[in-house]
Amino acid sequence: MTISLGAYDVLFENGGIRVEKEGKTLYFNARPVYVSAKTYGAINEFRDTSYNRLYESDGNVIGEGLLVTRNGSEIFVRDVYTACGDALKIARAAEVKKQNGNDLGFQSKISLYQAVSDELRDFDYFSPGQWYRNNQYAADFAMGKNMDLQYHWRKETYSGLPMFSMQHKESGETVSFSRWAADATLPSLDRTATENYAYVDPKITVGSFGVSKAKPETLTYTYYGHMLATPLPEAKCDGASIDYIYPAVNGQQPSKGTGPVVTEQPLTNITWVHPMQEGFTQRYAVAVTFGRYNGFGEMMRETWRRVYLRLKDRLFNVDNAELFDYMMRFLREVTKQFGDAWGTPFAAQLPDFDPNSFSAEIGFVGQQAGIGYQLLRWGRLIGDEEAVRKGLGILEYWTNHTMTEYGFPRLWVHLSAHQAEPQPLWVRQIGDGMEAILDAYVFEKKRGTVHEHWLDYCVRTADWLVKNQNGDGSFYRSYNDDGSCRMDSKASTPCIVRFLVQLYLITKNEAYLTVAARAGEWSYEHQYQQFEYRGGPCDTSDILDKESGIYAMFAFIALYDVSGEARWLEAARGAADYTETFTFVWDFPVYNRYPAHPFNRYHISGQSNVCVGMPGGDIYMAACSYTYYRLYLLTGDSHYCDFAEFLNRNCKQANDIDGRCGYRYIGLVNEGGSFSEQEYRSRYHWLPWCTFVEVDPASRLYDTFGAWEIEDIESLPPEERQRRNRIYDHYAG
């Protein structure tokens, strides 16, 4: 029996399955019926076996098998294989036919072994937001950091799409697993899984994707992370396999360990099992696809997009024009004056908006210059003098009071304490702050008011950048007060490219464009070509993250806009494809203990992982709706248009869009939180960036295309959209 999927043939024989391409075996599983049983001694013992019966029915291939545990429990597995387009759907039912009291729970697993190699290091891996290539630059707690471990499994609710891909480095051949439908439900809420044990939960409907190279032994973990191995003489293992195990396992994950016992390599390995109860039946389905791709980036893009089309959440219904107005009224209300200083709180607790601090950053999470520009812009356009006064107050404070003798500004001050804060000079902050002040300068100049000291502030900072660029085109991530190197990482280099390009357009100083292009060259090599998208946020170490991808997009598109060179657009697409995969595009239910939180009404789709390996996420992808729409017009790739609309709508599900959720201000939004364990945990506060990254792309969409909604922009004639998309034709007025 054979199911053909293009160039790939799935053969069923001798109680197992085999996948061939042009007569060569790529993947196989001789014993597809796999069960891991939790025994009364709290040890998980696994065993697998071949199908007892294989037959065809209504165009499907059905495999059935009975597995008997060492204690005598019996689980009957029935798998239905169906060709659905280019995907193989595997629908499984695993029923407990007989229970032995010494077996407490069970898992089953769908997997395919690699025929070409059993060495895990011969492959690259893609798990959205969790694993990219070999995760060389990921955090220590991320998957894949130690490929000598046997199991690399992570709950599918940690990823923006429930999927996992495994690519052979040499051949490019790729197998990808994904959940068939976004039909996860809430687990039991009356228990907590915190230690390295297996927990019985009859309600859990979430599994784990990953890769393994198992040995015939059980792995039992102490609470402090020490591993105990016990041989399983009857178990068989055939090398490296891509897996979907159900219900879930988070493990083997590096950890810090617990308690006073020092373990050489502490690990966390938390397992969930279904009850070994007669009549209990697991029902789940996965999709399997095959393909050959030229490089990791192409594989990542194509496998992600396949699952995107099938599992993307519905579009959120929000009036973006109305929400923008609410958010601007809120920013106007909470901007306060402290002598010469103006600004918003640095943090305020929800739901009552209780201010915790008036520490202020020019950019990054503080975004004071950007908020100043947005208030000024909005106030001018609608005739709101209070908004204009407060926007001008913020911009005047920074440009008049923060420049240092070294030629760069203080980036972090405490407004109410009237003191600079002991922070280094962050390149990321320079890019954010200078861009916003430059945008404000251009906006006012086009309306007949010239703020020369705003431009001078930007020019002095740019001149400092020109003098301090490294020989390879990079910049250090941060500098000391005297301008010396503070952090020798160069990962934030893209963050100043767009600012320098736009300053060149205003001043016509070729030095700024030259420095921007050299910084772009460094970013092209290290981020686009070598996949070093790391070090974006100022408050994380040099690890793979989402924001570095965003700023790479900003940089490459700016260089393309000003030069027309195709390689910059190619790099922008690469950065966009990477960044997109941090976004939770599917939805699953999450228990929320905060009564006023919008997630009690809406979905979590639109949130995004911050760094690789982290649970849950924040709303930062809201910053990208304008950029992805522009990228669509530049490339003609309609997927970017679809994703831009998704961001423009679904990111707003974290907002109290109309006052019905119970926040003090309509439009308020929570920063983010952890929800990958299906329980929302958060600092439950607002930071200035949360609102800024929503109003900034909204104002750009309106100023460029004259509409708030992607669907309204799409109604413009194609030639008109393309004309408006040439944003640098008249940027400087």
C-alpha positions in Angstrom: 0.0 0.0 0.0 1.3 3.4 -1.0 0.2 7.0 -0.5 1.9 9.4 -2.9 2.6 13.1 -2.1 4.3 14.6 -5.1 7.8 13.3 -5.3 7.4 11.4 -2.0 5.9 7.9 -1.6 4.7 6.7 1.8 4.9 2.9 1.8 3.1 0.6 4.3 4.7 -2.8 4.7 5.6 -5.4 7.4 3.6 -3.5 10.0 5.6 -0.3 9.5 5.9 2.8 7.3 8.7 4.0 5.0 9.0 7.3 3.0 10.9 7.1 -0.3 11.9 9.7 -2.9 13.1 8.4 -6.3 13.6 5.0 -4.8 15.7 6.1 -1.9 14.4 5.7 1.7 14.5 9.0 3.6 12.4 8.2 6.7 10.9 5.1 8.3 9.3 3.7 11.4 9.2 -0.1 11.7 7.2 0.1 15.0 4.7 3.0 14.8 2.8 2.0 17.9 4.6 3.7 20.8 3.4 4.0 24.3 5.2 5.4 27.4 3.6 4.3 30.7 3.9 5.9 34.1 4.3 3.2 36.6 3.3 3.3 40.3 6.9 3.8 41.1 6.7 7.1 39.1 9.0 5.8 36.4 8.1 6.2 32.7 8.7 3.0 30.7 8.4 3.1 26.9 7.9 0.4 24.4 6.8 0.3 20.7 5.6 -2.3 18.3 4.5 -2.8 14.7 1.0 -2.6 13.5 -0.8 -5.9 13.8 -3.0 -5.0 10.8 -2.6 -2.7 7.8 -5.5 -2.2 5.3 -7.1 0.3 2.9 -10.5 1.9 3.4 -12.2 4.7 1.4 -8.8 5.9 0.0 -7.2 5.8 3.5 -4.6 3.5 4.9 -5.3 2.3 8.4 -2.9 0.8 10.8 -3.9 -1.0 14.0 -1.8 -2.4 16.8 -2.1 -3.5 20.4 0.7 -2.6 22.8 1.1 -4.4 26.1 3.1 -2.7 28.9 5.5 -4.6 31.1 2.9 -4.6 33.8 0.2 -6.0 31.5 -1.9 -2.9 30.6 -3.2 -3.0 27.0 -3.5 0.1 24.7 -5.1 -0.3 21.3 -3.9 2.1 18.7 -5.7 2.9 15.4 -4.0 5.3 12.9 -5.7 6.6 9.8 -3.4 7.9 7.1 -4.9 10.3 4.5 -3.4 12.3 1.7 -4.7 15.9 2.0 -3.1 18.0 -0.7 0.6 17.8 -0.2 0.2 16.8 3.5 -0.1 13.4 5.1 -2.7 13.5 7.8 -2.3 11.0 10.6 -5.3 10.7 12.9 -4.8 8.6 15.9 -7.1 7.0 18.5 -5.3 5.2 21.4 -7.7 3.4 23.8 -6.9 1.7 27.1 -8.4 -1.8 26.8 -7.0 -3.2 30.0 -5.4 -1.5 33.0 -3.0 -2.9 35.5 -3.0 -1.1 38.8 0.8 -0.6 38.6 0.3 1.6 35.5 -1.0 5.1 36.4 -0.9 6.9 33.0 0.3 6.8 29.4 1.5 8.8 26.4 1.6 7.8 22.8 3.9 9.1 20.1 3.9 9.6 16.3 7.4 9.7 14.9 9.6 9.1 11.8 13.2 8.0 12.0 15.8 9.5 9.7 17.3 7.0 7.3 20.1 9.2 6.0 21.8 9.8 9.4 21.3 9.0 13.1 23.5 11.9 14.2 21.4 14.8 15.5 24.1 17.4 14.6 23.7 16.5 10.9 20.4 18.4 10.9 19.0 21.9 11.4 15.8 22.5 13.3 12.9 24.9 13.2 10.5 25.3 16.0 8.8 28.8 15.9 10.2 31.0 18.6 12.0 28.1 20.2 14.7 26.6 17.9 16.5 28.0 14.8 19.2 25.9 13.0 21.3 24.7 15.9 20.3 27.4 18.4 23.9 28.5 18.8 22.9 32.0 19.9 19.9 31.0 22.0 19.6 31.2 25.8 21.0 28.4 27.9 17.5 27.2 28.8 16.4 26.8 25.1 16.0 23.6 23.2 19.0 22.1 21.4 21.7 23.6 23.5 23.2 20.2 24.3 22.7 17.8 21.4 24.2 14.9 23.5 20.8 14.7 25.3 18.3 12.1 24.2 15.1 14.2 24.1 14.4 17.7 22.9 10.7 18.1 23.3 8.6 21.3 24.0 4.9 21.9 24.4 3.4 23.1 21.2 1.8 26.0 23.1 5.3 27.6 23.3 5.3 28.3 19.6 3.5 30.7 17.3 2.4 27.7 15.2 2.3 24.1 16.6 4.9 22.6 14.3 8.5 21.3 14.1 10.8 20.9 11.1 14.0 18.9 10.7 16.3 19.5 7.7 19.3 17.5 6.7 22.0 20.0 6.2 23.8 18.3 3.3 20.8 17.4 1.1 18.2 20.0 2.2 15.6 17.2 2.6 13.1 18.2 5.2 10.3 16.6 7.2 7.8 18.8 9.1 5.2 17.8 11.7 2.3 20.1 12.7 -0.9 19.8 14.7 -3.7 19.2 12.3 -6.2 21.6 13.8 -6.2 24.4 16.4 -8.5 22.5 18.7 -6.6 22.5 22.0 -8.7 22.8 25.2 -7.9 23.8 28.7 -6.1 21.3 30.9 -7.2 20.6 34.5 -6.9 23.8 36.5 -6.9 22.1 40.0 -3.2 20.9 39.8 0.2 22.3 39.4 3.1 20.7 37.6 6.3 22.2 39.0 8.8 19.4 39.5 10.6 16.8 37.3 7.8 14.3 37.5 5.0 12.9 35.4 1.5 14.3 36.1 -1.7 12.5 35.3 -4.3 14.9 33.7 -7.3 13.5 31.9 -8.2 16.9 30.4 -4.9 17.9 28.7 -5.1 18.0 24.9 -1.7 19.6 24.1 1.3 17.6 22.9 4.9 18.3 22.3 7.0 18.5 19.1 10.7 17.8 18.9 13.5 15.5 18.1 15.0 12.6 19.9 17.7 10.0 19.8 16.5 7.6 22.5 18.4 4.9 24.2 16.7 1.7 25.6 16.4 3.1 29.1 14.1 5.0 31.3 15.1 8.5 32.5 14.0 9.4 36.0 14.7 12.9 37.4 15.1 14.1 40.9 13.5 17.4 41.9 16.9 19.1 41.8 17.6 18.0 38.2 19.7 14.9 38.5 19.1 12.2 36.0 18.8 8.5 36.8 18.9 5.9 34.0 17.4 2.4 34.2 17.9 -0.1 31.3 14.8 -1.3 29.3 16.0 -4.6 27.8 12.9 -5.0 25.7 12.8 -1.5 24.2 14.3 -0.9 20.7 15.6 2.4 19.3 16.5 3.2 15.7 18.3 6.5 15.8 17.3 10.1 15.3 13.6 10.8 15.0 11.2 13.7 14.6 8.4 13.3 17.1 5.0 14.4 18.3 4.3 13.0 21.8 0.9 13.3 23.3 0.2 14.5 25.9 3.2 16.8 26.4 6.7 16.8 27.7 8.9 19.8 28.4 12.3 18.2 28.4 15.2 17.6 28.5 15.7 21.3 29.2 18.8 22.8 30.8 18.0 24.4 34.2 19.7 26.0 37.1 18.8 23.2 39.4 17.0 23.3 42.7 18.2 23.2 46.3 21.7 22.8 47.8 22.7 19.8 45.8 25.2 20.6 43.0 24.4 18.7 39.8 26.9 18.8 37.0 24.2 19.3 34.4 20.8 20.0 36.0 17.9 19.4 33.7 14.2 19.9 33.9 11.9 17.2 32.4 8.2 17.6 33.2 5.8 15.1 31.7 2.0 15.0 31.4 0.2 11.6 31.0 -3.4 10.6 30.4 -4.9 8.2 33.0 -4.4 4.5 32.4 -8.1 3.9 32.8 -10.1 1.3 30.8 -12.0 3.0 28.1 -10.0 6.2 28.1 -9.2 7.2 24.6 -6.7 9.7 23.2 -7.8 11.3 19.9 -5.4 13.6 18.0 -4.1 14.3 14.5 -0.9 15.6 13.0 0.1 16.7 9.5 3.3 15.6 7.9 4.9 17.3 4.9 8.1 16.6 3.0 10.2 18.9 0.8 13.7 19.8 -0.3 14.9 23.4 0.3 18.0 25.4 -0.5 19.1 26.4 2.9 17.5 27.0 6.3 15.8 30.3 5.5 13.9 28.8 2.6 12.9 25.8 4.6 11.7 27.9 7.5 9.6 30.2 5.3 7.9 27.5 3.4 7.1 25.1 6.2 5.8 28.0 8.3 3.6 29.2 5.6 2.1 25.8 5.0 0.9 25.6 8.6 0.0 29.3 8.6 -2.7 28.8 5.9 -4.3 25.9 7.8 -4.2 27.2 11.4 -4.3 31.0 11.4 -6.8 32.4 13.9 -9.7 34.5 12.7 -9.2 38.2 12.3 -10.1 40.3 15.3 -12.8 42.9 14.8 -11.4 46.3 15.8 -12.0 49.8 14.6 -8.4 51.0 14.3 -9.2 54.6 13.7 -11.3 54.7 16.9 -8.7 52.8 18.9 -6.0 55.2 17.7 -8.0 58.1 19.0 -8.5 56.4 22.4 -4.8 55.7 22.7 -3.8 59.2 21.9 -6.3 60.7 24.4 -4.8 58.3 27.0 -1.2 59.4 26.2 -2.3 63.0 26.4 -3.9 62.4 29.8 -0.9 60.6 31.4 1.9 62.9 30.2 2.9 65.1 33.1 5.3 68.0 33.7 8.1 68.0 36.3 9.8 71.4 35.9 11.5 71.4 32.6 10.9 67.6 32.2 7.8 66.2 30.5 6.8 62.5 30.0 4.7 59.5 30.8 5.1 57.1 33.7 7.8 54.4 33.1 5.5 51.8 34.4 1.9 51.7 35.8 0.1 48.7 37.3 -3.2 47.6 35.8 -6.2 47.7 35.9 -6.2 51.1 37.7 -3.1 52.6 36.0 -1.2 53.1 39.3 2.1 54.8 38.3 5.2 53.1 39.7 8.0 55.3 38.3 8.7 58.3 36.2 12.0 56.9 35.0 12.2 57.8 31.3 14.0 56.4 28.3 14.3 58.2 25.0 13.6 55.0 23.2 13.3 51.2 23.8 10.7 50.5 26.4 10.3 54.2 27.4 9.9 55.6 23.8 9.5 59.1 25.2 10.7 60.9 22.0 8.3 58.8 19.9 5.4 59.6 22.2 6.4 63.3 22.1 6.2 63.1 18.3 2.9 61.2 18.2 1.3 63.7 20.6 2.6 66.7 18.5 1.4 65.1 15.3 -2.0 64.2 16.5 -2.5 67.5 18.3 -1.7 69.5 15.2 -3.9 67.4 13.0 -7.0 67.6 15.1 -6.4 71.0 16.7 -5.8 69.7 20.3 -3.6 72.3 22.0 -3.0 70.2 25.1 -1.6 67.4 23.0 0.6 69.8 21.1 1.9 71.5 24.3 2.7 68.1 25.9 4.3 66.7 22.7 6.5 69.8 22.4 7.3 69.6 26.1 8.7 66.1 25.7 10.7 66.9 22.6 12.1 70.2 24.0 13.2 68.5 27.2 15.2 65.9 25.4 16.8 68.2 22.8 17.5 71.0 25.3 18.7 69.1 28.4 20.2 65.8 27.5 23.1 66.4 25.1 26.5 65.6 26.7 30.0 67.1 26.2 30.9 64.0 24.2 28.4 64.7 21.5 25.8 62.1 22.3 22.7 62.4 24.6 21.8 61.0 27.9 19.3 58.3 27.0 17.8 57.6 30.4 16.7 60.1 33.0 14.4 60.2 36.0 11.8 62.9 35.4 10.4 63.5 38.9 13.8 63.0 40.6 15.5 65.3 38.0 18.6 63.1 37.6 20.3 61.1 34.9 20.2 57.4 35.5 23.5 55.4 35.4 22.8 53.6 32.1 25.2 53.1 29.2 24.8 54.6 25.8 22.7 52.0 24.0 22.8 52.0 20.2 19.3 50.7 20.2 18.1 53.8 22.2 20.0 56.2 19.8 18.1 54.7 16.8 14.7 54.9 18.5 15.1 58.4 19.9 16.8 60.1 17.0 14.4 58.7 14.4 11.4 60.1 16.4 13.0 63.5 16.8 13.8 63.6 13.1 10.3 62.6 12.2 9.0 65.4 14.4 11.4 67.9 12.8 10.2 66.9 9.3 6.6 67.0 10.3 6.9 70.5 11.7 9.0 71.8 8.8 6.4 70.7 6.3 3.9 72.7 8.2 6.1 75.8 8.2 7.8 75.6 11.6 11.5 74.8 11.7 13.1 73.6 15.0 16.8 73.9 14.1 17.9 72.7 17.5 16.1 69.4 17.0 18.0 68.9 13.8 21.2 69.9 15.5 20.6 67.4 18.3 20.3 64.6 15.7 23.3 65.9 13.7 25.6 66.0 16.7 24.6 62.4 17.6 25.1 61.3 14.0 28.5 62.9 13.9 29.5 61.0 17.0 28.4 57.8 15.2 30.4 58.6 12.1 33.5 59.0 14.3 32.9 55.8 16.3 32.0 53.3 13.6 34.2 50.2 13.8 36.4 49.2 10.9 34.1 46.4 9.9 31.1 48.8 9.7 29.6 47.8 13.0 28.9 49.6 16.3 29.3 48.2 19.8 26.0 47.4 21.5 26.6 50.0 24.2 29.2 52.6 25.3 30.4 54.2 28.5 29.8 57.9 29.4 33.1 58.9 27.9 32.3 57.1 24.6 34.5 54.0 25.2 33.2 50.5 24.6 30.9 49.2 27.3 29.7 46.0 25.6 31.8 44.6 22.8 28.9 42.8 21.1 28.0 44.4 17.8 24.5 42.9 17.6 22.6 46.2 17.7 24.3 47.7 14.6 21.1 47.7 12.4 19.3 49.9 15.0 20.8 53.2 13.7 20.7 52.5 10.0 17.2 54.0 9.3 18.0 57.1 11.3 21.2 57.8 9.4 19.5 57.2 6.0 16.7 59.6 6.9 19.2 62.2 8.2 21.1 62.0 4.9 17.8 62.7 3.1 17.4 65.9 5.1 21.0 67.1 5.2 22.4 65.6 2.0 25.6 64.8 4.0 27.0 61.7 2.2 28.9 60.7 5.3 25.6 59.6 7.0 24.6 57.4 4.0 28.1 55.9 3.8 28.0 55.0 7.5 24.5 53.6 7.1 25.5 51.4 4.2 28.6 50.1 6.0 26.4 49.2 9.0 24.1 47.5 6.5 26.9 45.5 5.0 27.8 44.2 8.5 24.2 43.4 9.2 23.7 41.7 5.8 26.6 39.3 6.6 26.0 38.6 10.2 22.2 38.7 10.5 20.9 37.8 7.1 23.6 35.4 5.9 24.7 34.0 9.3 21.4 34.2 11.0 22.7 36.1 14.0 19.4 37.9 14.9 20.3 38.6 18.5 20.8 41.4 21.0 17.8 43.5 20.0 16.4 44.4 23.5 18.6 46.4 25.9 17.5 44.3 28.8 18.6 40.9 27.5 21.9 39.2 26.8 23.2 38.5 23.3 20.6 35.8 22.4 18.4 35.2 19.4 15.3 37.4 19.7 12.5 38.9 17.7 13.4 42.6 18.0 16.7 42.2 16.3 14.8 40.8 13.3 12.5 43.8 13.4 15.4 46.3 13.4 17.1 44.3 10.6 13.9 44.7 8.5 13.8 48.4 9.2 17.5 48.8 8.2 17.4 46.7 5.0 14.2 48.3 3.7 15.5 51.8 4.4 18.7 51.0 2.4 16.6 49.6 -0.4 14.3 52.6 -0.4 17.3 55.0 -0.8 19.4 52.9 -3.2 17.1 50.5 -5.1 19.7 47.7 -4.7 18.0 44.3 -4.8 20.2 42.7 -2.2 18.8 44.9 0.5 15.3 43.8 -0.4 16.4 40.2 -0.4 17.8 40.7 3.1 14.7 42.5 4.3 12.6 39.4 3.2 14.9 37.1 5.1 14.6 39.2 8.3 10.8 39.4 7.8 10.4 35.7 7.3 12.4 35.0 10.5 10.7 37.7 12.6 7.2 36.6 11.6 7.7 33.1 13.1 7.8 34.6 16.6 4.1 35.5 16.3 1.3 33.4 17.9 -0.8 33.0 14.8 -2.9 30.2 16.1 -5.1 30.4 19.2 -5.5 28.1 22.2 -7.4 28.7 25.5 -5.6 30.3 28.4 -6.9 30.6 32.0 -6.6 34.2 33.2 -7.0 35.2 36.9 -7.1 39.0 36.1 -10.8 39.9 35.9 -10.2 43.1 33.8 -7.8 41.6 31.3 -8.9 41.6 27.6 -7.9 38.0 27.2 -11.0 37.1 29.2 -12.9 38.2 26.1 -10.5 37.9 23.2 -7.8 35.5 21.9 -4.0 35.4 22.5 -3.2 35.4 18.8 -1.1 38.4 17.9 1.2 38.0 20.9 4.8 37.0 20.2 7.8 35.4 21.8 10.4 37.9 23.0 13.5 35.7 22.8 14.1 32.2 21.6 13.0 29.6 24.2 10.8 31.8 26.3 7.1 31.0 27.1 4.4 33.4 26.1 5.2 36.8 24.8 4.2 40.4 24.3 2.6 42.7 21.8 5.7 44.0 20.1 4.8 42.6 16.7 2.2 45.4 16.5 5.1 47.6 15.5 5.4 45.8 12.2 2.0 46.0 10.4 3.1 49.0 8.3 6.5 47.4 7.5 5.0 44.1 6.3 2.4 45.9 4.2 5.2 48.0 2.6 7.2 44.8 2.0 4.2 43.3 0.2 4.1 46.2 -2.2 7.8 46.1 -2.7 7.9 42.3 -3.4 4.4 41.5 -4.7 4.3 38.6 -2.1 0.7 38.6 -1.0 1.5 36.6 2.2 3.1 39.8 3.6 -0.2 41.6 3.0 -2.2 38.9 4.8 0.2 39.0 7.7 0.2 42.8 7.9 -3.6 42.7 8.2 -3.3 40.0 10.9 -0.9 42.2 12.9 -3.0 45.3 12.4 -6.0 43.5 13.9 -5.1 40.7 16.2 -2.3 42.4 18.2 -5.1 44.7 19.5 -6.7 41.8 21.3 -4.6 42.8 24.3 -6.2 46.2 24.4 -9.3 47.3 26.2 -10.6 48.5 22.8 -14.0 50.0 24.0 -13.9 50.2 27.8 -15.8 46.9 28.4 -12.8 45.1 29.9 -12.5 47.4 32.9 -9.2 49.2 32.5 -9.0 52.8 33.8 -8.4 54.2 30.3 -10.0 52.9 27.0 -7.2 51.7 24.8 -4.9 50.6 27.6 -2.8 47.5 26.9 -0.8 45.1 29.1 2.8 44.5 28.2 2.7 40.8 28.0 3.1 37.6 30.0 3.7 33.9 30.1 0.8 31.8 28.8 2.4 28.7 27.2 1.3 26.6 30.1 -2.2 27.8 29.4 -2.3 30.0 32.5 -1.7 33.7 32.1 1.0 35.0 34.4 2.2 38.6 34.1 3.7 41.6 35.7 0.3 43.1 34.7 1.6 46.5 34.0 1.8 49.1 31.2 5.0 50.5 29.8 5.2 53.4 27.3 6.4 51.2 24.5 3.2 49.1 24.6 1.1 52.0 23.3 3.8 53.5 21.1 4.2 50.3 19.0 0.5 50.5 18.2 0.1 54.2 17.4 3.4 54.4 15.4 2.5 52.0 12.6 -1.1 53.2 12.6 0.0 56.8 12.0 2.5 55.7 9.3 -0.3 53.7 7.5 -2.5 56.7 7.6 0.1 59.2 6.6 1.4 57.1 3.7 -1.8 55.5 2.4 -4.6 57.6 3.9 -6.4 54.7 5.7 -6.3 52.9 9.0 -7.3 49.4 7.7 -5.3 47.2 5.3 -8.5 46.3 3.4 -9.3 50.0 2.8 -5.8 50.6 1.5 -6.1 47.6 -0.8 -9.1 49.3 -2.5 -6.8 52.0 -3.9 -5.6 51.5 -7.5 -2.4 49.5 -7.6 -0.4 52.3 -9.2 -1.5 54.7 -6.5 -0.4 52.3 -3.7 3.0 51.9 -5.4 3.3 55.7 -5.8 2.6 56.3 -2.1 4.9 53.5 -1.1 7.9 55.4 -2.4 8.1 57.2 0.9 11.6 58.7 0.4 10.6 60.6 -2.8 9.4 63.5 -0.7 10.5 62.6 2.8 12.5 65.8 3.5 9.8 68.1 2.0 
